[in-house]
Structure formats: structure tokens, C-alpha cells
Amino acid sequence: MAATETRLLLLGGVLLFEPVNGYQLRRELLSWQVEDWAHIKPGSIYSGLSTLTRQGHLTRHDLVDAGREVAVYTSTAQGRREFERLFAFAVQSVDLLAPLPFHTALSLLPLMERQVVINLLHTRLANAEAATTRQAQAGYDPSRMPPHVGAMAGLWQRMGDAECAWLREFTARVEQGEFEFRGEPARWQAHADDPGWQLAADRRRYLDLLAEQR
């Protein structure tokens, strides 16, 4: 489970919903369609939780809920530091042809403070502009490559230009107060039939059960 995006999603999912059991987290992440855009298989979610627990990033609590045994997970201080480290790495590190870590970090924005994200976005924009400039200066010589390869190089250049333009716009929106970040009032609410409401109810019950164990 070395991929940045897998660790980010699992640590971030626990941070968002803790205490949370593996089935709930699996159901929630699948509702984000992580199989399609993050290429994470359902079975890897359970193994990933076990790995993160073994590494000290999560704590597993074995509870009895209405006569049923259930394992729920909470984050540790080490796990929260690891999440923030991975988040910063994913935002700042630019690979124009492999943006998945960055997209994963974007899905977890509410876990970070606004100013921290603004600073990271400015760094990413500078890195993306530098990468796009290097690509433009690489000096692709059409006479030395098949025409279709030259066309592909043009696609890469346009992808870099598009990301830079998007980053400028998105960063401005964050600076102007759009979206929600850690420590800010929640303004967005899920639909009444969203399964997340059941997850929130279970969370309250798990908190009560954990309090009884202390």
C-alpha cells in the first residue's frame, strides 16, 4: 500500500468519519467512485486499514454494538501528521502526466486549513509553470520524430498550460473564501437520502461505546 493516493484516501476517510468501521469506510469511498478515478479496489481498503494500524497511523477498537462485534478505527497523532505530510507532497509535487495524487488531495480539502492550502497551491502553480516551461524548451524537432509523436508532445504542452490556468482560477476562488476548510462552519449539506447520514448516526453510537470502555 505504497501509493500516495491510497494512503491519503484511507487516512483522510478515517479523519473525516472517525470512529468508523471498515465496511462503512468502504461504502463511503465507493460512493466517491474511487474504483474509477483512484483505481482502488474494495478489498484493498480492508488490507490498507490493517497496514496503517500496524504502522501506528490508526488505532483499531473492537466493540460490541447491539450484540454484534465490530472493529472501528480512529486516527493517531502520528497518523494525522502522516496525512498532512502526504497531502502537502501530493499538492506540491507536479507530474503533468500523472496527476492522481493531486486529485486525491483535492477530494480531501476540508481536512486542511485554508491558508495552508493556499500556500501549497501557490507552490504547485510555480512548480507546474516551471515544468511546462521546461517541456516547451525541450526543443521537440518535428524533423527528428514521427508526426504522431510530435502531435502527442503538443498534447502534453496543452495539458500543462490547462493545469496552470486552472490552478490560477482555483487558487483565487479559495483566497476569496469559497469552499470549506478545517475549522470553518459547514455550509454544505448532503441530500436527505445520502448514506452518510447513517454513518454519522453510527459514529455517535461508537463514540458512546468508546466512552464506556474508558
Sequence and secondary structure as in RCSB ss.txt:
>XXXX:A:sequence
MAATETRLLLLGGVLLFEPVNGYQLRRELLSWQVEDWAHIKPGSIYSGLSTLTRQGHLTRHDLVDAGREVAVYTS
TAQGRREFERLFAFAVQSVDLLAPLPFHTALSLLPLMERQVVINLLHTRLANAEAATTRQAQAGYDPSRMPPHVG
AMAGLWQRMGDAECAWLREFTARVEQGEFEFRGEPARWQAHADDPGWQLAADRRRYLDLLAEQR
>XXXX:A:secstr
   HHHHHHHHHHHHHH SEEHHHHHHHHHHTTHHHHT   HHHHHHHHHHHHHTTSEEEEEEEETTEEEEEEEE
 HHHHHHHHHHHHHHHH   TT  HHHHHHHTTGGGS HHHHHHHHHHHHHHHHHHHHHHHTT   GGGS HHHH
HHHHHHHHHHHHHHHHHHHHHHHHHTT S  TTS       TT THHHHHHHHHHHHHHHHHH 
